[in-house]
Amino acid sequence: MPWPVEVFAVLTILSILFVMYWLPTIVAILRRTPSALGVATINFFLGWTVIGWIIALIMALAAAPATQRVTVYVDGRRTEAEILR
């Protein structure tokens, strides 16, 4: 027996809400910010409040992505650069 359309609609809405709830954590992880664990913690405990969710999103967007200093030698010349990890 096929499921009714309403079941798929409810599952779609719940999936969208789930992703929206965890959006600050997803952004922090994708940007590879050093404070991703802090963002996830605030999002988990205070994300259900609008203010906690906004604070977590601001933390995820404001934190600078982690960089790594790399030294490259080309034809005997030394060049240093910072790259995103």
ABEGO torsion letter per residue (X at the ends): XBBBAAAAAAAAAAAAAAAAAAAAAAAAAAAGBAAAAAAAAAAAAAAABAAAAAAAAAAAAABBBBBBBBBBBBGGBBBBBBBBX
